[in-house]
Amino acid sequence: MDDLARLKSEYARRAHDPRYRAWYSPFNRANLFITQERDRAIAQLLAQHLHGDWNALRILDVGCGRGNELVKFLGYGARERNLFGVDLLGDRVREGREKFSALQFSCGNAAMLPYPDGAFDLVLQFTVFTSILDDDLRRRIASEMLRVLAPCGAVLWYDYRFNPTNPQTRGIEKSEIQTLFPHCDYHLQRVTLAPPLARWVAPRSWFACELLNQFSFLRTHWLALISKNN
């Protein structure tokens, strides 16, 4: 089984696993803590390092799922017609089109993006690369993301440093990010309290989650803005 087929099979399995529906419910306290902390960090990162007219920025979400992360960029001032998403799974793309009909969704392989060179000012990826186990596929997707990125554009990266509880993923550290996106400038920070820990602590104490999240070794993800070095 090649890695794309494995990915389709794995996400089909997760769709029927009640644990995933519970973990990623918007009413799950751990998911709420993780999402709010990440969104604050993203807003700060973009405010510091991404400058431009949000009304004109063209944005692509690679592995967009149903568009739930992509649509958040409307809150920054992006226009619906400038928001694009591509995902491998047709059912997710269909659901995204139904929920957010003004956004531009495509079903396809991120290693062969259906867009011209330099088409986007911001390219997003949220926990896509760690789901890919094949090194060559990782490299091809990163290369495509850079190809469609405008000369002054940036990649917004959010993904696991490590995930020891899930054998269907493989973490990515700073050195590999820099290898995947060579000749770029990087603004990286560790975010996200380890989800298994957050799931245990958050229902008991929000304050304890805030306290534990102060320790960087307990944060399991990299958040990065990666800019072409012109």
Stockholm file with secondary structure:
# STOCKHOLM 1.0

chainA/1-230         MDDLARLKSEYARRAHDPRYRAWYSPFNRANLFITQERDRAIAQLLAQHLHGDWNALRILDVGCGRGNELVKFLGYGARERNLFGVDLLGDRVREGREKFSALQFSCGNAAMLPYPDGAFDLVLQFTVFTSILDDDLRRRIASEMLRVLAPCGAVLWYDYRFNPTNPQTRGIEKSEIQTLFPHCDYHLQRVTLAPPLARWVAPRSWFACELLNQFSFLRTHWLALISKNN
#=GR chainA/1-230 SS CCHHHHHHHHHHHHHTCHHHHHHTCTTCHHHHHHHHHHHHHHHHHHHHHCCSCTTTCCEEEETCTTSTTGGGGGGGTCCGGGEEEEESCHHHHHHHHHHCTTSEEEESCGGGCSSCTTCEEEEEEESCGGGCCCHHHHHHHHHHHHHTEEEEEEEEEEEESCCTTCTTCCCCCHHHHHHHSCSEEEEEEEEEECHHHHHHHTTTCHHHHHHHTTSGGGEEEEEEEEEECC
#=GC SS_cons         CCHHHHHHHHHHHHHTCHHHHHHTCTTCHHHHHHHHHHHHHHHHHHHHHCCSCTTTCCEEEETCTTSTTGGGGGGGTCCGGGEEEEESCHHHHHHHHHHCTTSEEEESCGGGCSSCTTCEEEEEEESCGGGCCCHHHHHHHHHHHHHTEEEEEEEEEEEESCCTTCTTCCCCCHHHHHHHSCSEEEEEEEEEECHHHHHHHTTTCHHHHHHHTTSGGGEEEEEEEEEECC
//
